[in-house]
C-alpha cells in the first residue's frame, strides 16, 4: 500500500500532538513537516519524536502553501486547530484544493458544510472522531427518526466536562441535543452545562488527575414530568487515544473517495466512514 502524505494542523495543540505522535509510527502515512497554527503562537517550530515541524501562522500560510505544494503535490490535511479557525481553514483547504478531515469543533457548521459541498475536493467533517461515540450517535439518530416524540414532556439535563483549555461547548453534546429535540424534548444547546474547572472535575466528578488536561465526560439525563421515570445516557472518555484510530480511518476513507469519486458528492461524516459508503 502506497503511503499517504498527511499534514497535521493544530500543533502545538494537544490533540494535534497526539495525532502526530501516532502517525509518525504508522507506516500507512508519510507525515509532512509543516503544521498550520494560530496567529498567537510564537514558536516557529515544534518537535515530536525527533521530527521537526515548521509552524505556519495565518499571516504566512498563503505564501508558504506554494512551497509546501511544490514539495508535496498531494496530501490530506487533518485539522485539530481552534474553533475560531474552523471556517477560515475550510476556505483555505478548498481554495488550494486540499482534501481534509476536520475534527475541530465550533465555528459556523452550516457555512462549513456549504463550503465543502461547493468544493472540488472531498472532506470528512465530524464533531467527534471516536468511532464508538459516533456509533452511539448513529443509534440516537435512528431513534430520533424512527420514534419522533418518544420523550415528549420529559425534562433534559446535559452536563459535559472537558479540559480547561477547551473553548467551546462539546460538538457531540450539541449534536445529541438535536436528536433529543426530535425525540420531543424541549431543550436548547445554550442550556448545556459546561464544566472546565479542574478542581470540580477531580473532587466532584471523580475524573482521574492524570486526565484533567484531556478528557470528555458526558451525561444526558431525561426525567419524566411527574418524576416517576428517569433515563440516563453517559459516555466518559479519558485521554485522546480514542480519537486517533477514527481520524486515521477517515483519512483512508477520504483517499478511497479521491481514487473512486462518488459522483459530485464532497461532504462526508464519520458515519459514512463507519459504514464505508
N, C-alpha and C positions, 0 to 999 in steps of 0.2 A: 504493500500500500504506500502510495506517494505521500510524503509528509505535507501537511497543510501549513502554510505560513499564517501565523496568528499574531495580531498586535493587541496587547492587553492594556486598556486605557483606564486610568484612575490611580496609578501609582503616585505617591506612596501610600494610598489608602489601604486599609486592612484587607478588604475583600480582594482587591486587585493583587495585593501581595500574595494572598493565599492561592489565587488562580495561577499566578506566575510561578510560584514555588512548585506546584504540582505539574504545570505544563512543561516546565524545563526538563522534567524527568520522564515525560510521556513521549514515546517515540512516534506517536501519530502526528505530533506538532513540531513545527520549527518556529520558535518564538523570536520575533524580530526585536532589535534592541532600542525601541522607541516606545513612548507612552504619553498619550495626551494627559495633561494635568491641569490643575487650577491656576488662575492668574495670581493667586496669593502664595503659591508655592515658591520658595526662594531657592531650593536646591536645583541644580542643573542636571544632576544625575542621581540614580538610585541603584544600589547593588543588591542583588539577590543571588545567593549561591554562586558567587564569583562572576555572575553575569551583570554587566553594567548597562542600565537603561538610560537613554537620554530623555529627559523630561521636556515635553513640548507644551509651552503655555499658549493660550488662545491668541495672544498678540503675535505669535511667531509661527503658528501652525500652517497658515496658507503658504508661506514661503518654504517651510520645511517639508510640506507634503510632496512637492515636486521632487525633492531629493529622495524622500522615502520611496516614492513610486519608481524612481529610476533604479533603486537597489532591489525593490521587491514589487514587480509589476502587478502581482496578485497577492492579496492577503485578506483575511477575515478579522474584523475587529470584535473584541469582547469589551463591552462597556460597563464598568463599575465605577462611575465617576461621582458626581454630586447631583442631587435633584434639580438644582438651578441650571445645570448644564444639559439636561436631557434633550430639549428641543433644538438648541443650537448645535449639539453634537450630531443629532439625527440629520439636520440640514447639511452639516459638513460631510457626513458619510455619503448622503445622496448626491450632493454636488460633485463629489470626487469619485462616485460610482464604486464605493467600498461597501460590500455586504457586511452586516453586523449583527451581533447578538447583544441585545440591550437588557441587562439585568438591573440597571439603575431604576429606582422608583422615583415618583414625583413628576413634576413638570405637567404640561397640558397633554394628557393622554390622547384626547381626541385629535388634537393637532398632530401629535406624534404618529398616530395611525394614518391620518390623511397624508402626511409627508411620505410615509413608506408606500402607501397604495399608489401614489403617483410616481414613484421612483422607477429607475431602470434596473435596479438590483434588489434582491430579496433581503429580508431581515426577520429574525426571531425576536419577539418582544414579550417579556413576561415580568410581572412584579415579583415573581418568586421562581427560582430555578431549581428548587428542591423537588425532585420527581415525586416523592411520596406526598408532599403537601399539594402539589399540582394535581395528583390523582385524587386527593381528598376534595379539592375544589371542583374537579370534574364530577364527582359524586353529588356534590351540593348543587351544581348547575343542573344535573339530571333531575334532582328532586324538585328544584325550582320550576323547571319546565313541565314536569310530569304531575306535580301536586301543587299547583298555584293556590295560594291562600291557606295552605295547610296549618300555619301557625298564626292565623289571623286572631287578633285580640291578645296575643302574648306580648309581654314586655321583654325587650332585649337589652342585655348589658354586654359591652365589648371592652375588654381590657387587654392591652398589649404592652410588653416590656422589651425594649431593645437597648443596646449600648448607648451611653450618654451622648456620643457624637452623632447619632442618627438624627438628621434634621427634620424629617417629616414623619407623618403617621405611616404605619405599615401599609404598603400597597396590597398585600394579601388580605389584611383586615378590611380594607376598603372594598375589595372585590367580594369578600364574604358578606359584607353588609348588603351588597347588591343582590345576592342570592336570597338573603333573609327578607329583603323588601318584596321580592317576587313571591316568597312564601307567605306574604300577608302581614309582615311585621312593619310597624310604623317607626322608622329609625333612620337618622341621617348620619353621615360619616363624621360630621363635626362633633358628634357625641362620643366618639371613640375615646376611651381613656388611655392616654399615653403615659407610661412610666419610664423615666430616664434617670432617676436618682439612684446611684449605686448603693447607697445606704439602705434605702427602702427595698431595693431589689434583693439584697443579700439577707437582711434581717426579717423582712415581712414576707417576701416571696419565696425565700429559700434557694435562690439561684446560687450555684457554687461560685466562690470568689474568683476562681481562675477563668470563669466565663463572663464576668461582668462587662468586659470590653468586647464581647462578641457573642450574642445570643438572640433568640427570638421566641418569647413565650406568649402564647395567645390563648385566651379563654372567651368563649361565646356562651352566654347563659340566657336561656329562654324560660320565662316564668308565666304560668297561666294567670289570667286576670284575677281569679279568686285564690291564687296561691296553692291550688291543690295539685299542681304538676310542675315539674322542673326538668328541663333538658339542658345538658351541658356538652359542648364540643371543645376539645382542647388539643393544642399541638405545641410542645415545648422542644426547642432545638438549642443545644449548647454548641458553641463553636461555629465554624463556617465550612467545615468539610462537606456537609450535605449538599451545598450549592455547587460544588466543583463538578461532580460527575454529570449533573443535569446540564450545566453550562457546556461542558465538552460534548455531550450528546447533541446539543443544539448546534454546535459548530459542525459536527459531522453531518447532521441533518441538512444544514444550510448548504454545505458543499455538494451534497447529493442533489439538492434542488437546482444548484447552479449547473451541474452536469446534466441534469434531467429536468428542464424547466416545466413548471406546472401551468402552462398557458400564460395568461397575463397576471397571475396571482403573485403578489410580492410580500404580503404580510402573513406571518405565521406566529403561532403561540406555542408554549410548552406542551399544551395538549396535543397539538399537531405532531410535536416531536415524540411524545409518548406513543401515539397511535401510528406514527410513521407515515401519515397521509399529508 
